[in-house]
Amino acid sequence: MNKKSLVLSSACWSALTGTVSASEPPRQNFECDTPAGHYSYWNRTVSGAPIDIEGTLTVNELGKDKKWSPVALVALRGGPEGKTQFGIRLSALAKITESYFLRIVKPGGEEALGLGLVPSTNDAIPFAIHLDGAGQLRVSFAGFEASTAVGDFKPTRIEFSCSTGDFEFKDFVIREAD
């Protein structure tokens, strides 16, 4: 192989590997298994909007606690001290074992997503969150869809969390604008 061929091969290889690595971010899993009355989380920083998150949530087991309900949450956090959050939340009550409650999370409270109730299942529940650059948050969870305006909210991190149960966030991917 002559020197010109080697340089050309290196340039082609660099272009090829750059294309492959930039095409799709890695898919990840987070097993969030907590005893009753405790919580756990996984987070990472993000560079703002637009951002897309998609994956599945599986409820393996619900715990029982006098003060804490079983909950799983996917939230974009930002604002002062990261206290502002937008996202989706699944919660359950020990006395109502046949349903999960789905909510869209936003500052000042939560809104029911679709009907707000879905039959309880151990099957993977698909979810997606999209925050565009114009300040519109769209979510889908278990086939329900909702949207809300978030204004000039700029997320600084994404957080997956749970409490009082065994939940799995599976095969999720986080896509950010370049």
C-alpha positions in Angstrom: 0.0 0.0 0.0 1.5 3.4 -0.9 1.3 6.5 1.2 -1.5 8.2 -0.8 -3.7 5.1 -0.3 -3.1 5.0 3.4 -4.1 8.7 3.8 -7.2 8.2 1.8 -8.1 5.0 3.7 -7.7 6.9 7.0 -9.9 9.7 5.8 -12.5 7.3 4.7 -12.4 5.4 8.0 -12.7 8.6 10.0 -15.7 9.7 7.9 -17.3 6.2 8.3 -16.8 5.9 12.0 -18.1 9.5 12.6 -21.2 8.7 10.7 -21.9 5.5 12.6 -21.3 6.9 16.0 -23.4 10.0 15.3 -26.4 8.1 13.9 -28.0 6.7 17.1 -27.3 7.2 20.8 -27.0 4.1 22.9 -30.0 2.4 24.4 -29.9 2.0 28.1 -31.6 0.2 31.0 -32.2 1.2 34.7 -33.4 -1.3 37.2 -35.0 0.8 39.9 -35.8 -1.6 42.8 -36.5 0.1 46.1 -37.8 -1.0 49.4 -41.0 0.5 50.7 -40.5 4.1 51.9 -37.3 4.6 49.9 -36.4 6.0 46.5 -33.7 5.6 43.8 -32.8 7.5 40.7 -30.6 7.7 37.7 -29.8 11.0 35.9 -27.5 12.6 33.4 -27.0 16.2 32.2 -28.6 17.4 28.9 -27.8 20.5 26.9 -31.4 21.8 26.6 -34.1 21.6 24.0 -34.9 20.0 21.6 -34.7 16.6 23.3 -36.4 13.3 22.7 -36.6 10.4 25.2 -38.3 7.0 24.5 -38.3 3.6 26.0 -40.5 1.3 28.2 -41.4 1.0 31.8 -42.1 -2.3 33.4 -43.7 -2.6 36.9 -42.3 -5.8 38.5 -43.6 -5.4 42.0 -45.4 -2.7 44.1 -44.4 -2.1 47.7 -46.6 -1.1 50.6 -45.8 1.8 52.9 -48.0 4.0 55.2 -46.6 7.3 53.7 -45.2 6.5 50.3 -47.0 5.2 47.2 -45.3 3.2 44.5 -44.2 5.7 41.9 -42.0 5.7 38.7 -41.0 9.1 37.1 -39.3 10.3 34.0 -38.6 14.0 34.3 -36.7 16.8 32.6 -35.3 19.0 35.3 -34.0 22.6 35.1 -34.6 26.1 36.5 -33.1 27.3 39.8 -31.4 24.5 41.6 -33.0 22.0 39.1 -36.3 22.2 41.0 -38.5 22.8 37.9 -39.6 19.5 36.3 -41.7 18.3 33.4 -42.3 14.7 32.5 -44.5 11.6 33.1 -45.4 9.7 36.3 -46.9 6.3 37.0 -48.3 5.8 40.5 -50.2 3.1 42.2 -52.2 2.6 45.3 -51.9 -0.6 47.4 -55.7 -0.6 47.8 -56.4 -0.3 44.0 -54.3 -3.1 42.5 -56.1 -3.2 39.2 -55.1 0.2 37.9 -52.1 2.5 37.5 -52.5 6.3 37.5 -50.7 8.2 34.7 -49.9 11.9 35.0 -48.0 14.6 33.1 -45.8 16.3 35.6 -45.3 20.1 35.5 -44.6 22.9 38.0 -47.6 23.7 40.2 -49.1 20.2 39.9 -49.9 17.4 37.6 -52.6 16.7 35.0 -54.2 13.4 34.1 -52.8 11.9 30.9 -55.6 10.6 28.7 -58.1 9.1 31.2 -55.4 9.0 33.8 -56.0 5.3 34.6 -54.7 2.2 32.8 -55.1 -1.5 33.8 -52.2 -2.7 35.9 -49.8 -5.0 34.0 -46.4 -6.6 34.2 -45.9 -5.9 30.4 -43.6 -3.2 29.2 -45.4 0.1 28.9 -44.0 2.4 26.2 -43.3 6.0 26.8 -42.0 9.0 24.9 -41.2 12.6 25.8 -40.4 15.3 23.2 -39.5 18.9 24.1 -39.1 21.1 21.1 -37.2 24.4 20.8 -40.4 26.4 20.8 -41.3 25.4 24.3 -43.9 22.7 23.6 -43.7 19.4 25.6 -45.4 16.3 24.1 -45.7 13.1 25.9 -47.1 9.6 25.2 -47.5 7.0 27.8 -49.3 3.6 27.5 -50.9 4.8 24.3 -52.2 8.1 25.8 -50.9 11.4 24.4 -50.8 14.9 25.9 -49.0 18.2 25.5 -48.4 21.4 27.4 -46.5 24.6 26.8 -43.4 25.0 28.9 -42.3 28.5 27.8 -38.6 29.1 27.9 -37.8 26.1 30.1 -34.3 24.8 29.4 -33.7 21.3 30.9 -30.2 20.7 32.4 -30.7 17.0 33.3 -33.0 14.1 32.8 -34.0 11.9 35.7 -35.5 8.4 35.9 -36.6 7.6 39.5 -38.9 5.3 41.5 -40.1 4.7 45.0 -41.6 1.8 47.0 -41.4 -0.8 44.3 -39.5 -2.7 41.6 -39.6 -0.9 38.3 -37.5 -1.3 35.1 -36.8 1.5 32.6 -35.8 -0.5 29.6 -34.3 0.1 26.2 -34.5 3.9 26.6 -32.7 6.3 24.4 -32.1 10.1 24.9 -31.6 12.1 21.7 -30.4 15.7 21.9 -30.0 18.4 19.3 -26.4 18.7 18.0 
